[in-house]
Amino acid sequence: VFKVLLLTVTFTISILCGVAALGYIPVSFKEMIAATTPLFTAAAAVVLSSHREGAASSLALLLVAMGAIIATEGEPMWDLVGFSLGVAATVSRGLKSVLQHILLSSSEDKLDSMNLLRYMSTFAVLMLVPGVLILEGPTRFLATLAEQARAGNTEFMACLSLNVASAFLVNLFQFLVTKCVGPTVLQVLGNFKGVLCAFLSILLFRNPVTVKSVGGFLLTTGGVFLYTTLNHQRRAAEAAGLEGGRIPEKKSPGRLPIDASRLIRPSALGAAIA
């Protein structure tokens, strides 16, 4: 129970800080910060599960972080509060990925993806509902529903239902992918979503960008591709039963050991024939 509760705390912090950051910085800048999630995930994996990346993989993760830092320096809409909230969301997201991988792969807990999501969502509701009631009041949500109903806006409930369903599917698939490939790979692959979100944010909201921020984001994307390629090669080598990615030399079978006591002596053979 404590492990699931700790996972829920990191989940709620990542959600709250991520949403709050959008009030101070644009989506494109938030996604640039989120691009460093694989680096924090790898660090959390070292601390919590003693899993260490290879030298080449660590270099790829360093490129991911350096690109995000360069993009942050070149961001024209930089804000300290928004940046701090974005970093807090990124760190907690990396920690959450490692914790959920530990729970899903542990032989003691024996949790599958659906049960872990069910337990985590229960704790998340107990944590988030009191905060919503305090910050927005007990009638804000009901008043919004009534207002949309009077206006005949059926799209609001459709969008709300779609949001709930997509949130369920996203978390379920995250658990499934984490169990199969590990937390760091999940976050590296998630950076492709960041590229798409940043591009759509610039395209739709006309957020200003600089050459420096674009260059940093391209460096991050290159690090993502490099890490993904190296991880694929490592897993292929492990699946083939290789060590260090090198093909072991074939050993000659040599001579089979023969027990001399089992050999038939010529005299015994002649006696048997007679």
Backbone as a ProteinNet text record, in pm:
[ID]
protein_1_A
[PRIMARY]
VFKVLLLTVTFTISILCGVAALGYIPVSFKEMIAATTPLFTAAAAVVLSSHREGAASSLALLLVAMGAIIATEGEPMWDLVGFSLGVAATVSRGLKSVLQHILLSSSEDKLDSMNLLRYMSTFAVLMLVPGVLILEGPTRFLATLAEQARAGNTEFMACLSLNVASAFLVNLFQFLVTKCVGPTVLQVLGNFKGVLCAFLSILLFRNPVTVKSVGGFLLTTGGVFLYTTLNHQRRAAEAAGLEGGRIPEKKSPGRLPIDASRLIRPSALGAAIA
[TERTIARY]
82.8	0	86.8	195.3	281.9	344.7	385.2	446.9	347.8	223.9	121.5	89.6	86.2	60.7	172	296.5	409.1	402.7	364.4	346.8	238.3	129.7	20.4	63.8	144.5	193.1	276.5	367.5	448.7	362.3	259.9	169.3	92.8	36	-41.5	47.3	169.4	260.9	294.6	320.2	353.1	236.3	114.7	-3.3	-27.6	-27.7	-56.6	47.7	174.6	280.7	281.1	253.2	249.6	138.1	20.6	-92.6	-70.1	-19	4.8	111.4	209.9	316.4	263	154.4	97.9	38.1	16.8	-31	78.7	204.6	317.4	403.4	407.3	492.1	409.7	446.6	371.9	397.8	314.7	326.7	462	510.2	637.7	752.6	754.5	859.7	846.5	723.9	701.2	750.8	728.1	773.1	925.1	987.5	1133.8	1190.8	1126.7	1170.1	1144.1	1027.9	992	1084	1157	1249.3	1362.7	1387.3	1493	1444.2	1318.4	1264.5	1346.5	1394.4	1476.1	1599.5	1659.8	1778.3	1743.6	1634.9	1591.7	1543.8	1484.5	1440.1	1558.7	1663.9	1784	1848.7	1851.2	1908.1	1826.2	1693.3	1607.6	1623.6	1645.1	1665.1	1793.9	1898.1	2024.2	2004.5	1929.4	1910.4	1817.7	1706.7	1603.6	1622.6	1674.1	1684.2	1825	1924.2	2064.8	2085.9	1999	2014.4	2098.2	2207.1	2298.3	2300.3	2305.5	2315.2	2460.8	2482.1	2616.1	2670.5	2798.3	2862.5	2797.4	2770.2	2709.1	2567.2	2490.8	2354.4	2354.6	2449.5	2460.4	2494.1	2578.4	2610.8	2487.1	2405.4	2282.1	2187.4	2176	2091.6	2147.1	2280.1	2341.6	2308.8	2306.9	2267.5	2123.2	2038.4	1898.6	1888.9	1963.6	1960.1	2023.1	2136.3	2203.5	2115.6	2047.9	1958.7	1845.7	1791.1	1683.3	1733.5	1856.1	1912.6	1935.1	1988	2009.6	1876.6	1776.8	1645.5	1584.8	1611.2	1559.3	1623.5	1754.2	1822.4	1774.5	1735.7	1690.6	1542.3	1472.5	1328	1295.2	1220.6	1187.9	1082	1002.3	895.2	932.9	1059	1107.6	1045.7	1003.8	945.1	994.3	1039.2	1098.7	997.7	876.3	775	735	709.9	672.5	783.5	908.5	1022.8	1035.6	1019.4	1029.8	920.3	798.3	688.9	713.2	767	797.2	904.1	1006.9	1112.6	1057.2	972.4	912.5	826.8	750.7	669.4	756.9	868.8	958.9	1025.8	1075.4	1141.7	1043.7	925	826.1	778.8	774	734.4	839	965.4	1070.3	1068.4	1046.8	1038.2	917.8	806.5	686.1	710.2	780.2	805.7	887.5	988.1	1071	990	909.4	828.9	728.1	663.1	564.5	631.5	753.2	825.7	863.2	901.6	934.8	812.1	696.5	574.4	528	542.1	493.6	585.4	713.8	809.4	843.8	790.1	822.1	745.2	815.1	750	673.8	704.7	636.5	500	493.3	367.8	267	314.2	228.5	112.8	144.8	43.8	54	-62.3	-62.3	-100.3	-99.7	-120.3	-258.6	-361.3	-497.6	-518.6	-470.3	-487.4	-407.7	-286.7	-207.6	-275.8	-333.2	-405.6	-529.2	-596.5	-716.1	-681.5	-577.3	-538	-486.6	-406.8	-350.1	-457.8	-556.4	-662.7	-747	-764.9	-840.7	-770.2	-640.6	-564.5	-560.1	-552.3	-545.5	-673.4	-787.3	-915	-920.2	-876.4	-877.3	-784.4	-680.1	-587	-632.9	-687.1	-716.5	-850.7	-950.6	-1083.4	-1081.4	-1018.1	-1013.4	-945.9	-839.6	-773.2	-861.4	-937.4	-1029.4	-1138.8	-1191.2	-1296.6	-1245.7	-1120.7	-1064.8	-1034.6	-976.1	-932.6	-1046.7	-1140.8	-1245.6	-1384.5	-1399.1	-1530.4	-1608.2	-1703.3	-1776.9	-1877.5	-1915.4	-2021.2	-1969.8	-1839.7	-1786.5	-1812.5	-1785	-1802.1	-1949.1	-2036.2	-2179.1	-2235.5	-2188.2	-2234.8	-2192.7	-2073.9	-2026.9	-2111.2	-2144	-2228.9	-2367.2	-2425	-2557.7	-2555.7	-2451.3	-2440.2	-2429.3	-2350.8	-2336.4	-2465.4	-2540.2	-2667.7	-2770.6	-2776.5	-2870.5	-2836.9	-2708.5	-2666.6	-2683	-2720.9	-2738.1	-2607.6	-2499.8	-2367.8	-2341.2	-2368.1	-2344.1	-2198.2	-2124.3	-1984.2	-1900	-1943.7	-1866.3	-1860.3	-1975.8	-1977.4	-1905.6	-1916.7	-1846.6	-1695.5	-1648.6	-1504.4	-1458.1	-1542.3	-1507	-1498.1	-1594	-1591.8	-1472	-1442.1	-1326.2	-1196.5	-1190.5	-1071.6	-1051	-1159.4	-1151	-1107.4	-1168.4	-1134	-989.2	-945.2	-806.9	-707.1	-741	-652.4	-637.9	-749	-743.7	-655.4	-674.4	-597.3	-449.3	-419.5	-279.6	-207.1	-268.7	-204	-193.2	-295.5	-290.2	-178.9	-170	-65.2	73.7	82.7	211	256.9	166.2	201.1	243.9	171.3	204.1	340.7	367.1	495.5	609.8	587.4	690.4	730.3	632	661.8	741.7	719.9	786.3	926.5	943.9	1071.5	1146.3	1082.4	1151.4	1113.9	1139.9	1096.3	1171.9	1303.1	1381.4	1342.5	1324.5	1284.3	1147.8	1057	924.6	934.9	1017.4	1029.7	1102.2	1198.8	1266.8	1169	1088	987.3	882.6	855.1	759.1	804.6	933.8	983	935	897.3	838.1	704.9	632.7	509.8	540.2	651.8	691.9	723	788.5	817.9	688.9	592.8	465.4	389.2	385.2	314	376.8	509.2	576.8	550.3	553.6	528.3	385.6	288.3	149.3	126	194.5	181.2	230.1	344.8	398.7	308.3	253.7	170.5	34.8	-27.1	-162.1	-164.1	-73.7	-76.4	25.3	103.7	201.1	300.5	345	443.3	575.4	639.3	767.3	877.9	965.8	1079.3	1205.1	1320	1448.3	1527.5	1632	1718	1783.2	1817.2	1881.9	1788.8	1662.1	1567.6	1539.9	1530.5	1509.2	1630.7	1752.2	1872.9	1882.1	1846.8	1847.9	1748.1	1631.6	1529.6	1571.4	1639.3	1690.2	1798.1	1882.5	1984.3	1919.7	1813.6	1740.8	1681.3	1622.4	1563.8	1670	1789.1	1898.2	1942.7	1948.9	1982.5	1879.9	1752.3	1645.9	1664.1	1691.3	1712.8	1834.4	1942.2	2063.3	2038.4	1971.2	1944	1852.9	1750.9	1659	1731.6	1820.6	1897	1988.6	2060.4	2150.4	2074.1	1959.8	1880.8	1827.5	1788.9	1741.2	1853.1	1973.5	2086.6	2120.1	2113.3	2144.1	2042.3	1914.7	1811.7	1821.6	1858.8	1876.8	1991.9	2099.1	2212.9	2175.5	2096.7	2054.7	1962.1	1874.6	1782.6	1856.3	1967.9	2047	2142.3	2140.2	2227.1	2371	2395.7	2531.9	2572.8	2700.9	2755.5	2828.5	2784.7	2849.6	2826	2728.9	2698.5	2795.5	2887	2984.1	2948.7	2973.2	2944.3	3057.5	3028.8	3135	3192.7	3321.3	3387.2	3334.6	3317.1	3268.2	3381	3352.9	3452.6	3434.6	3548.5	3541.6	3492.6	3411	3354.6	3459.6	3577.6	3682.2	3644.6	3725.4	3700.6	3607.5	3520.5	3429.3	3503.2	3474.6	3541.3	3494.6	3589.4	3557.4	3603.2	3513	3545.2	3607.4	3736.9	3807.5	3747.5	3686	3629.8	3509.9	3446.2	3328.5	3364.4	3491.6	3532.1	3533.5	3496.2	3494.8	3632.7	3691.9	3823.5	3814	3921.5	3918.6	3894.7	3956.4	3938.5	3794.7	3731.6	3591.9	3502.1	3536.2	3455.7	3463.9	3589	3603	3527.6	3529.5	3456.4	3307.2	3257.9	3114.5	3071.4	3161.2	3126.5	3126.2	3229.5	3235.8	3115.4
-120.1	0	125.8	123.3	241.1	271.1	166.4	187.5	249.5	200.3	256.2	399.6	426.4	562.2	656.8	611.3	694.1	718.4	616.3	633	735.6	731.8	826.7	968.8	986.1	1120.3	1178.6	1099.6	1148.9	1176.6	1095.7	1116.4	1247.7	1272.6	1395.3	1519.4	1510.1	1624.8	1656	1552.3	1575.1	1637.4	1593.8	1649	1793.4	1818.7	1952.8	2053.7	2018.8	2112.1	2132.8	2026	2039.3	2129.9	2115.9	2201.6	2344.7	2361.4	2496.2	2570	2497.2	2561.2	2627.7	2574.3	2631.4	2769.6	2806.1	2940.7	3045.6	3002.9	3096.4	3083.3	2965.6	2944	2875.8	2891.8	2826.6	2676.5	2607.7	2462.2	2421.5	2497.3	2463.2	2466.2	2567.9	2577.5	2465.4	2432.9	2324.2	2191.1	2167.6	2043.2	2038.8	2154.8	2158.5	2115.3	2161.6	2120	1971	1925.3	1784.1	1691.7	1746.3	1663.2	1607.1	1664.3	1614.1	1500.7	1459.2	1353.2	1224.4	1178.2	1055.1	1064.2	1183	1198.8	1179.6	1241.6	1225.1	1082.4	1020	881.4	787.6	807.9	725.2	745.1	869.7	896.7	829	834.8	769.2	618	562.2	417.6	373.2	456.7	424.4	422.5	519.4	531.5	422.6	396.8	308.4	162.1	135.6	-3.4	-45.2	43	13.9	-21.8	28.7	5.3	116.9	81.5	180.6	168.7	285.4	288.8	274.2	228.5	220.2	357.5	361.8	490.1	558.7	482.5	541.7	589.8	511.8	552.3	675.3	683	800.8	925.3	909.2	1021.6	1068.8	975.1	1012	1087.6	1041.8	1112.5	1250.8	1263.7	1394.3	1490	1439.5	1522.2	1569.3	1481.3	1518.2	1634.2	1624.7	1730.2	1859.6	1849.2	1968.6	2042.4	1967.3	2030.7	2105.8	2045.8	2113.5	2239.4	2235	2353.1	2465.7	2431.5	2532.7	2592	2506.5	2555.3	2645.5	2613.3	2695.1	2833.3	2838.6	2967.8	3054.8	2991	3066.8	3095.1	3060.3	3080.4	3227.1	3294.6	3436.3	3459	3356.7	3372.5	3300.8	3314.1	3246.2	3308.4	3223.2	3269.2	3177.2	3235.5	3157.1	3061.9	3111.2	3026.1	2912.2	2945.5	2842.2	2741.7	2790.6	2701.1	2607.4	2659.7	2577.1	2471	2510.3	2413.2	2306	2346.6	2249.9	2150.5	2198.3	2108.9	2012.4	2064.3	1978	1869	1905.2	1805.9	1702.4	1747.2	1656.7	1557.4	1606.2	1518.8	1416	1461	1368.9	1267.9	1307.8	1213.9	1103.4	1140.7	1039.8	944.4	998	913.8	821.4	872.7	790.4	671.8	695.2	587.5	475	511.3	409.7	332.8	402.7	336.8	240.8	281.7	192.7	71.1	87.4	-27.6	-125	-72.9	-159.5	-238.2	-171.3	-238.2	-343.3	-313.9	-406.5	-526.7	-510	-618.9	-693.7	-650.4	-714.6	-845.7	-950	-1079	-1081.1	-988.2	-983	-916.1	-803.5	-728.6	-796	-856.3	-929	-842.7	-723.3	-632.4	-629	-635.7	-613.1	-467.4	-429	-288.6	-239.2	-320.5	-277.6	-259.6	-353.5	-341.8	-225.3	-203.9	-90.9	40.6	50.7	171.9	190.9	82.5	91	140.8	86.2	129.7	273.8	307	441.2	546.6	517.3	614.3	639.5	536.3	554.7	652.4	633.8	727.4	866.2	873.2	1003	1082.9	1016	1084.5	1138.3	1057.4	1101.3	1219.9	1232.8	1344.6	1469.7	1452.3	1566.9	1632.8	1553.5	1611	1715.2	1690.1	1796.7	1923.5	1909.6	2027.8	2105.9	2034.5	2101.9	2175	2111.8	2175.6	2300.8	2298.4	2414.7	2527.9	2496.3	2599.4	2654.5	2568.9	2612.3	2613.8	2559.9	2558.8	2433.7	2395	2269.9	2275.8	2396.4	2407.9	2451.7	2471.9	2523.6	2427.1	2300.4	2202.5	2186.1	2176	2161.1	2284.4	2402.6	2525.6	2530	2482	2478.2	2383	2266.3	2171.5	2229.4	2295.9	2355.6	2466.5	2546.5	2655.4	2602.1	2497.4	2438.9	2371.2	2313.2	2249.5	2353	2466.1	2572.1	2630.3	2636.4	2689.9	2588	2465.6	2361.9	2314.9	2327.9	2289.6	2143.2	2056.1	1913.2	1875.4	1962.1	1932	1931.4	2008.1	2014.8	1878.1	1812.9	1681.7	1577.7	1592.4	1498.8	1513	1637.7	1660.8	1614.7	1637.1	1594.1	1441.7	1373.8	1227	1174.4	1239.3	1198.4	1219.6	1327.9	1355.8	1248.1	1208.2	1104	970.8	935.3	808.6	807.6	918.5	924.7	920.1	983.7	978.9	835.7	762.1	621.9	539.5	556.6	479	515.6	645.1	688.6	624.8	628.4	571.1	419.1	354.6	209.1	168	235.8	202.7	236.9	342.1	374	260.9	204.9	93.5	-28.2	-56	-171.6	-156	-36.2	-11.6	-13.9	43.4	44.7	-96.4	-184.3	-322	-393.8	-357.8	-427.5	-374.6	-241.8	-184.4	-107.4	-80.2	-7.4	139.9	207	346.3	445.6	427.7	525.6	525.5	406.8	397.6	462	443.1	504.6	655.6	716.6	861.9	911.4	833.7	872.9	871.6	766.6	760.7	870.4	907.6	1014.4	1149.2	1165.2	1292.2	1318.3	1213.7	1235.6	1309.1	1278.2	1351.9	1497.6	1522.8	1660.3	1738.7	1672.9	1739.7	1779.4	1688.3	1716.1	1827.7	1822.7	1926	2063.4	2069.1	2197.2	2252.3	2164.7	2208.8	2260.9	2187.6	2231.4	2360.2	2374.9	2497.3	2618.3	2603.6	2713.8	2742.1	2635.5	2651.1	2713.4	2670.6	2716	2846.5	2858.8	2975.1	3082.1	3057.7	3155.2	3197.1	3100.4	3132	3171.1	3278.1	3318.6	3219.7	3194	3104.5	3170.8	3121.4	3172.2	3058.1	3095.2	2994.1	2907.2	2967.9	2894.6	2788.9	2825	2729.4	2615.6	2647	2542.1	2449	2506.9	2424.9	2332.8	2383.5	2299.1	2186.2	2215.7	2112.1	2005.5	2047.2	1950.3	1861.2	1919.9	1841.1	1738.3	1778.8	1686.1	1572	1606.2	1503	1406.1	1458.8	1371.4	1277.6	1328.1	1241.9	1132.8	1165.8	1066	954	991.1	890.3	803.3	865.3	790.7	692.3	737.2	649.2	534.2	564.2	459.4	353.9	398.6	305.3	217.3	278.5	201.9	102.5	144.4	54.4	-63.2	-35.6	-144.1	-244	-194.7	-283.7	-366.1	-303.6	-376.1	-486.9	-456.6	-557.6	-670.8	-635.5	-740.1	-832.3	-773.7	-854.6	-944.6	-889.8	-970.6	-1083.4	-1053.4	-1156.6	-1270	-1238	-1340.5	-1412.7	-1375.6	-1440.9	-1399.8	-1275.8	-1228.8	-1144.8	-1128.1	-1047.3	-928.4	-810.5	-689.2	-661	-727.8	-704.4	-769.9	-855.3	-921.9	-1069.9	-1121.2	-1262.1	-1347.2	-1436.8	-1519.6	-1616.4	-1646.1	-1738.8	-1880.1	-1949.3	-2085.8	-2178.3	-2260	-2355	-2489	-2549.5	-2680.2	-2783.7	-2874.5	-2972	-3059.1	-3078.1	-3161	-3308	-3385.2	-3528.1	-3561.3	-3655.8	-3697.9	-3782.7	-3764.4	-3847	-3991.7	-4084.6	-4227.2	-4298.4	-4374	-4453.3	-4585.4	-4608.2	-4728.2	-4856	-4847.2	-4967.1	-5022	-4932.5	-4974.6	-5038.4	-5032.5	-5089.6	-5242.7	-5306.6	-5453.7	-5504	-5586.4	-5641.4	-5745.9	-5760.5	-5859.7	-6001.1	-6038.2	-6174	-6201	-6101.2	-6117.1	-6126.6	-6049.7	-6053.3	-6190.8	-6252.1	-6384.8	-6490.8	-6478.4	-6575.5	-6565.8	-6444	-6426.1	-6485	-6474.9	-6529.2	-6681.4	-6739.5	-6884.6	-6938.3
0	0	0	77.8	85	-50.5	-122.8	-254.2	-352	-350.7	-439.5	-399.8	-269	-221.7	-265.2	-255.1	-299.7	-450.4	-525.6	-670.3	-700.3	-624.1	-645.3	-613.9	-510.2	-475	-588.7	-643.1	-755.2	-877.8	-897.7	-1011.3	-997.4	-879.2	-858.9	-866.4	-814.7	-822.8	-968.5	-1047.4	-1188.4	-1263.6	-1233.1	-1300.3	-1257.7	-1126.9	-1076.2	-1122.5	-1109.9	-1150.6	-1301.6	-1376.1	-1521.2	-1568.6	-1509.3	-1547.5	-1500.8	-1378.3	-1326	-1405.8	-1458.5	-1536.1	-1661.7	-1717.2	-1839.7	-1817	-1692.2	-1663.5	-1672	-1681.4	-1683.4	-1809.7	-1869	-1986.5	-2095.2	-2222	-2330.3	-2335	-2412.1	-2423	-2480.3	-2579	-2642.4	-2541.8	-2453.4	-2352.5	-2250.3	-2211.3	-2115.6	-2172	-2300.1	-2361	-2373.3	-2390.6	-2392.4	-2257.1	-2148.9	-2015.3	-1995.1	-2040.5	-2024.2	-2102.1	-2199.1	-2277.3	-2192.7	-2074.8	-1986.5	-1896.3	-1910.3	-1824.9	-1829.5	-1946.6	-1946	-1858.1	-1848.4	-1764.7	-1617.7	-1572.2	-1433.2	-1407.5	-1507.9	-1492.7	-1474.1	-1554	-1540.2	-1403.7	-1354.5	-1222.1	-1112.9	-1124.4	-1025.5	-1030.6	-1149.8	-1162.1	-1094	-1101.3	-1033.4	-882.5	-830.4	-685.8	-632.4	-702.2	-649.1	-687.3	-805.9	-851.3	-891.5	-872	-903.6	-1050.4	-1136.8	-1280.9	-1340.7	-1404.8	-1462	-1614.2	-1677.5	-1822.6	-1865.3	-1989.4	-2043.9	-2078	-2115.2	-2145.2	-2264.5	-2370.3	-2489.5	-2461.3	-2385.7	-2351.7	-2262.2	-2169.1	-2083	-2164.5	-2266.5	-2354.3	-2429.3	-2475	-2544.6	-2452.3	-2327.4	-2231	-2200.3	-2198.6	-2176.1	-2290.5	-2413.1	-2527.3	-2513.3	-2462.1	-2439.8	-2341.7	-2231.6	-2130.1	-2180.7	-2249.8	-2300.8	-2401.5	-2486.2	-2582.3	-2515.2	-2408.4	-2336.4	-2266.6	-2212.9	-2146.4	-2247	-2364	-2467.9	-2513	-2528.9	-2568.9	-2461.7	-2334.8	-2225.3	-2225.1	-2248.7	-2251.9	-2368.1	-2477	-2592.3	-2594.2	-2486.5	-2481.1	-2453	-2542.3	-2520.5	-2413.9	-2380	-2281.2	-2151.6	-2108.2	-1988	-1863.8	-1769.7	-1643.8	-1533	-1420.8	-1312.8	-1250.1	-1222.5	-1159.6	-1253.1	-1378.8	-1474.6	-1496.6	-1500.8	-1517.5	-1397.9	-1276.5	-1155.5	-1151.9	-1187.9	-1191	-1297.5	-1410.8	-1516	-1474.2	-1404.3	-1355.9	-1250.6	-1159.1	-1057.3	-1121.3	-1224.1	-1294.8	-1364.6	-1419.6	-1491.1	-1396.1	-1283.7	-1186.3	-1129.8	-1092.1	-1035.3	-1139	-1266	-1371.4	-1388.4	-1382.7	-1391.6	-1273.8	-1153.7	-1034.8	-1042.8	-1093.8	-1107.8	-1201.3	-1310.1	-1406	-1343.4	-1263.2	-1198.6	-1094.3	-1016.1	-913.5	-975.2	-1083.2	-1143.8	-1208	-1258.2	-1312.7	-1201.9	-1085.8	-972.1	-927.6	-919.7	-875.9	-976.6	-1104.8	-1207.1	-1225.7	-1198.1	-1218.7	-1090.9	-977.7	-850.7	-836.5	-794.5	-771.7	-639.7	-550.1	-421.4	-433.1	-507.2	-516.6	-609.6	-718.7	-812	-861.3	-911.5	-964.6	-1116.2	-1183	-1326.2	-1353.3	-1478.9	-1514.3	-1473.4	-1495.1	-1464.4	-1314.3	-1233.9	-1089.2	-1032.1	-1083.2	-1035.5	-1069.2	-1188.2	-1226.4	-1139.9	-1105.7	-1021.5	-881.8	-821.8	-688	-689.4	-790.4	-797.1	-818.2	-902.5	-928.4	-804.1	-721.3	-596.8	-503.9	-484.3	-400.9	-464.1	-596.7	-664.2	-642.9	-647.8	-623.1	-480.8	-384.6	-245	-221.4	-301.7	-286.3	-360.5	-480.2	-565.6	-534.3	-496.7	-471.7	-360.2	-244.4	-141.8	-192.1	-269.7	-323.6	-418.3	-500.8	-593.3	-516.8	-412.5	-333.1	-263	-218.8	-149.7	-247.4	-360.8	-454.8	-539.6	-580.8	-672.3	-610.2	-489.5	-427.1	-463.1	-378.3	-400.7	-514.7	-559.3	-660.2	-796.9	-811.2	-937.5	-1053.3	-1031.5	-1138.6	-1174.4	-1072.4	-1098.9	-1167.9	-1128.4	-1192.8	-1339.3	-1367.2	-1506.2	-1589.7	-1534.3	-1606	-1632.2	-1530.7	-1547.9	-1652.2	-1652	-1749.4	-1891.7	-1910	-2042.8	-2088.3	-1993.9	-2028.3	-2070.5	-2000.1	-2037.4	-2174.1	-2204.3	-2334.1	-2446.3	-2411.4	-2512.7	-2574.1	-2499.5	-2548.8	-2514.9	-2609.9	-2587.6	-2611.9	-2677.4	-2705.5	-2578.3	-2476.4	-2352	-2285	-2270.1	-2206.1	-2291.4	-2423.7	-2511.8	-2496.5	-2491.6	-2473	-2335.7	-2233.2	-2098.2	-2090.5	-2151.2	-2151.8	-2229.9	-2342.5	-2421.8	-2344.6	-2267.5	-2186.5	-2080.3	-2015.7	-1912.6	-1973.9	-2087.2	-2152.3	-2200.8	-2257.7	-2306.8	-2191.9	-2077.7	-1961.1	-1909.7	-1908.4	-1866.2	-1959.3	-2090.1	-2186.8	-2183.2	-2167.9	-2163.2	-2045.7	-1928.1	-1809.8	-1819.6	-1874.7	-1889.3	-1985.3	-2098.9	-2196.1	-2142.3	-2061.4	-1999.1	-1908.3	-1831.5	-1743.8	-1825.6	-1933	-2016.1	-2082.6	-2135.6	-2202	-2100.7	-1982.1	-1878.6	-1838.4	-1825.6	-1786.8	-1895.1	-2021.2	-2132.4	-2159.9	-2159.1	-2204.4	-2096.3	-1981.7	-1875.8	-1872.8	-1760.1	-1743.5	-1829.7	-1844.8	-1921.3	-2068.2	-2124.7	-2265.2	-2285.5	-2189.8	-2199.7	-2209.7	-2124.9	-2125.8	-2250.8	-2298.7	-2422.7	-2539.6	-2546.8	-2652.1	-2635.5	-2511	-2486.5	-2536.8	-2561.5	-2614.3	-2756.4	-2827.4	-2959.5	-2945.8	-2839.4	-2811.4	-2782.6	-2714.5	-2686.2	-2812.1	-2907.3	-3034.6	-3104.9	-3106.4	-3172.1	-3101.2	-2966.2	-2890.8	-2910.3	-2908.1	-2927.4	-3067.3	-3167.5	-3304.9	-3320	-3263.5	-3273	-3195	-3080.8	-3002.4	-3080.7	-3146.3	-3226.7	-3346.3	-3404.5	-3523.4	-3491.3	-3380.7	-3348.7	-3270.2	-3171	-3082.9	-3120.8	-3225.4	-3274.6	-3166.4	-3085.5	-2982	-3046.7	-2999.2	-3059	-3023.6	-3118.9	-3097.6	-3151.4	-3105.4	-3152.7	-3215.4	-3287	-3348.7	-3241.6	-3128.3	-3019.5	-2961.1	-2940.7	-2884.3	-2981.6	-3110.1	-3210.1	-3217.8	-3213.4	-3215.8	-3095.7	-2978.4	-2859.3	-2867.5	-2922.8	-2935.3	-3036.4	-3144.4	-3241.6	-3179.8	-3093.4	-3024.1	-2932.2	-2863.8	-2778.2	-2859.6	-2972	-3057.6	-3108.6	-3144.7	-3187.4	-3077.2	-2953.9	-2840.9	-2819	-2841.8	-2829.4	-2931.3	-3056.3	-3160.3	-3127.8	-3079.2	-3047.3	-2934.3	-2828.8	-2715.2	-2756.6	-2835.5	-2879.9	-2962.7	-3050.8	-3134	-3049.3	-2954.8	-2868.6	-2782.3	-2731.4	-2648.3	-2729.8	-2853.8	-2940.7	-2968.2	-2993.1	-3017.4	-2893.9	-2777.2	-2653.8	-2628.7	-2650.5	-2628.6	-2731.2	-2853.8	-2954.9	-2917	-2861.5	-2818.4	-2701.4	-2607.6	-2493.5	-2536.8	-2632.5	-2680.1	-2749.9	-2813.4	-2882.3	-2788.1	-2660.6	-2563.7	-2575	-2619	-2635.5	-2516.6	-2500.5	-2393.5	-2453.7	-2411.1	-2459	-2605	-2667.4	-2807.2	-2902.7	-2855.8	-2942	-2956.1	-3074.6	-3099.9	-3042.1	-2953.1	-2894.6	-2996.4	-2980.6	-3071.1	-3047.8	-3160.1	-3149.7	-3105.7	-3010.9	-2961.9	-3032.9	-3066.4	-3131.7	-3032.4	-3078.8	-2985	-2918.3	-2985.9	-2925.3	-2925.5	-2854.8	-2849.4	-2734.3	-2760.1	-2656	-2553.4	-2425.7	-2324	-2333.1	-2327.5	-2339.5	-2212.6	-2156.2	-2038	-2084	-2050.8	-2096.9	-2040.5	-1923	-1861	-1936.9	-2020.9	-2094.9	-2230.4	-2271.2	-2399.1	-2391.4	-2502	-2506.7	-2545.3	-2462	-2490.1	-2601.5	-2682.7	-2792.3	-2743.6	-2629.3	-2578	-2539	-2477.7	-2437.4	-2558.1	-2664.5	-2786.1	-2852.6	-2854.5	-2914.3	-2836.7	-2704.8	-2623.4	-2645.8	-2664.4	-2686.1	-2818.3	-2923.2	-3054.6	-3051.1	-2977.5	-2966.3	-2890.4
[MASK]
++++++++++++++++++++++++++++++++++++++++++++++++++++++++++++++++++++++++++++++++++++++++++++++++++++++++++++++++++++++++++++++++++++++++++++++++++++++++++++++++++++++++++++++++++++++++++++++++++++++++++++++++++++++++++++++++++++++++++++++++++++++++++++++++++++++++++++++++++

